[in-house]
Amino acid sequence: MNFIKKIAICSLLLSLSNVYALENDSTQPISIESTSQDFDMLKNTITFNGNVIITQGTIKINADKVVVLRQEGKKEIINAYGKPMKFHQILEGGKPIDGQGNTAHYDLGSEFLTLTGNAQLKQLDSFVKANKITYDVKKQQLKATKKGKSARVKTVLIPTQLQSK
């Protein structure tokens, strides 16, 4: 269940500043609550349905549904769904990072995160909003896009809040 650890790392790298996660988050127990849980051994998937709440240390994820696909010889793929699905974490220095989207897709093998549908990343009052936000963890490249010719991506940066303590 590397979901919390990897989504935490992604959310950190997607943050709008150069800060790091609380080191002890990844060593904390992972708690997953949901209305139901299904394990399909043939498809090698675990599905958590209904008011899914995942916590680990300061990390909290809320979604309607989370599906973890385990692949033989490869790392997991995690899909989270909601209206929107949300995540929150406290970073080193005490700054919160919040993210949301109607869907989140994270491939642990390629370390690539995609938030779609009203995607947003926020740290304090700084944020980026788009229809789709992708982040390549290895390359540390973020891309935000909107649909339609007149649609625009919105970014607001508050420099005094982005500086590390």
N, C-alpha and C positions, 0 to 999 in steps of 0.2 A: 504494500500500500504506500508507494512512494508519492502518491498524488499530492498530499499536503506539502511535502518537502519541495517537490518540483514546482508546484504552482507558487509557492512562497518565493522560490528563487526567481521565477519568471516575473512575479509581481514586483520584486525588488529591482530587477534589472530594467523593468519597464518604467520604474519610477522616474520622476523628472529630476532627480539629483543623484549624486554619487555617494550614497549611503548604503549600509549593509544591514541585513537581517540580524535580529538578536540571535547570537550564536546558540543559545540553549533551546530555541524553538525546535530545531531538528532532532533534539534528543528527548523531547517531551512525548508523552503518550499521545497517540492519535485516537480521537473519539469520533465515531460516526453514528448519528442518529437519523432514522428515517421511518416512514410509515411501513415500508416493506423492503426486503432485500432478496434478490434472486441471483443464484449462481448457476450459470449454464455451462456445464462441463464440456459439452461438445463444441460450443462456440468460444469457450474459455473467456467468458465475460462475467463480471459482477455488476449488477444493476441495483442502485439504491433509488427508491421512489418515494415521493411524498415528503415535502418539507425536510429536505436533507440538510443536516447541520453537521459540518465537519470542523473540528477544532484540534489544534496542536499548538501549545504555548500561546503566543499572542495572535496566532493565525486563526481566522474564522471564515468559513465558506458556507454560504446559504444558496441552495438551488432546489428546483423542483425535482430534478432527476440528475444522477451522476452515473455514468457507465465507464467501467474500467475494462479495457480489452488487454488481456495478457497474450503475448505472442511468443511462441517457442523460439528461444535463442535471441530474442529481441526485447527491448524495454517496452513498457506499457504505453498505451494510448488512452488518454482520459478525455471524456466529453462531459461537460456540465451544461444543463439547460435550465432556464428560468425566465421569468418576466419581470425583471432580469435576474440572472444569477449574480451573486455579489461575493467579493472577498475583501477582507480587512486584515491588516497586520501592523504591528508597531515595529518600527525600524530602530537600529542603533541610534542613539541620540534622542529617542522618544518620539520621533515623528511618525504619524500614521500614514499608511498608503491604502487607498481604496480603489477597487476596480469593479466593473460590471459589464455585462453584455447579455443578450438573449441566449447566446451560446458561447462556450469556451471550448476550444480544442487544443490539447497539448500532447505532442509527441515527445516522449521522454528520450527516445533514441536520437532524434535529430535536434532536440531541444528547441522546438519551434512552437510558439503559442499564437493562436488566433482567437480574437474576441470579435464576434459579429452581432449586429443588431443593437443599435443604441450603445455602442461600446464607449467606455469612458475609463480613464485612469486619472486619479486625483491624489494630490499630496497637499494637505492643508488647503489653501485657496488656489493653488496652481492645478491646471488640468488640461487634458486633451480629450476632445469628443469627436467621434466619427462613426460612420456606419460599420467600419471594419478597422481593427487595429491588429497588426501582426508584429511579432517580435522574434527575431532570430537570436537566441541567447549566445550561441557560439560567436557570431559576428557582431553582436551587440548593435543590431540594426532594427530600428522601429519604423514602421510605415503605417500611416493613418489615411484612410480614403473614405469618400462619401459617394453615394449613388446619384446619378443624374448630372446634367450639365450645369445647373445652377446651384447644386448642393456644395457645401463648403465644410472643411474640417475646421474646428475651432480649438485654439490653444490659448490659454491664459497662463502667464508665468509671473509669479511674485518673487523677484530676485532675493529679497531679504528673507523669505521663508525657505528658499532652496539651498541657502548656504549651510554647510555642515557646522555643527556646534563645536 
